[in-house]
């Protein structure tokens, strides 16, 4: 049995999707990789619907889905980006 650990990052890579709360609503953004993001959907009231959309987008595009975990911090919620090859040198 393996334990899955949470993955945190300061800025999602370019092309990854981010789910972020704005108080009473949820937004989905596309990371530009430099700390900025393009807003794709704004104002969704149901977290489960927004979560489903962000995971579906990441899956369709072979990227990852993140959720805001605080100021300047994100945690991985779905991983579809292939892992980089392990160097043997």
C-alpha positions in Angstrom: 0.0 0.0 0.0 1.4 3.4 -0.9 0.5 6.8 0.6 -0.3 9.5 -1.8 1.2 12.8 -0.7 -0.1 16.2 -1.7 1.9 18.1 -4.3 2.3 21.8 -3.7 3.8 24.4 -6.1 4.3 28.2 -6.2 3.2 28.6 -9.8 1.6 26.1 -12.1 3.4 25.4 -15.4 2.2 27.0 -18.6 -0.9 25.3 -20.0 -2.1 23.9 -16.7 -5.6 24.6 -15.4 -6.3 26.3 -12.0 -9.5 26.2 -9.9 -9.7 29.2 -7.7 -12.4 30.4 -5.3 -13.6 34.0 -5.2 -15.7 34.0 -2.1 -19.1 32.5 -3.2 -18.1 31.5 -6.7 -15.4 29.4 -8.5 -13.2 30.4 -11.4 -11.2 28.3 -13.9 -8.0 29.8 -15.2 -5.3 28.7 -17.7 -1.7 29.3 -16.4 0.6 31.3 -18.6 3.6 29.9 -16.7 4.9 33.2 -15.4 2.6 33.6 -12.4 -0.3 35.1 -14.6 -3.3 33.3 -16.0 -6.1 33.6 -18.5 -9.6 33.5 -17.0 -11.7 30.9 -18.9 -14.8 30.6 -16.7 -15.9 32.9 -13.9 -18.7 32.9 -11.4 -19.6 29.2 -11.1 -21.4 28.7 -7.8 -21.1 24.9 -7.5 -17.6 23.7 -6.6 -18.3 20.2 -7.8 -19.3 21.4 -11.3 -16.2 23.7 -11.5 -14.0 20.8 -10.2 -15.4 18.5 -12.9 -14.7 21.1 -15.6 -11.1 21.8 -14.6 -10.3 18.1 -14.4 -12.0 17.4 -17.8 -10.0 20.3 -19.4 -6.7 19.0 -18.0 -7.5 15.5 -19.1 -8.4 16.5 -22.7 -5.3 18.6 -23.1 -2.8 16.3 -21.3 -1.9 18.8 -18.7 -2.5 19.1 -14.9 -5.2 20.6 -12.8 -4.4 22.6 -9.7 -6.4 24.4 -6.9 -5.4 27.5 -5.1 -4.2 26.6 -1.6 -3.5 30.0 -0.4 -1.6 33.1 -1.5 1.0 32.0 -4.0 0.4 28.3 -3.4 -1.4 25.6 -5.4 -2.0 21.9 -4.8 -2.3 19.3 -7.5 -5.8 17.8 -7.9 -5.4 15.8 -11.2 -2.3 14.9 -13.1 -2.4 14.1 -16.8 1.0 15.5 -17.9 3.4 12.7 -18.7 6.2 12.5 -16.1 9.6 13.6 -17.4 12.0 10.8 -18.1 14.4 9.8 -15.3 18.0 10.5 -16.1 20.4 7.6 -15.5 23.6 9.7 -15.8 
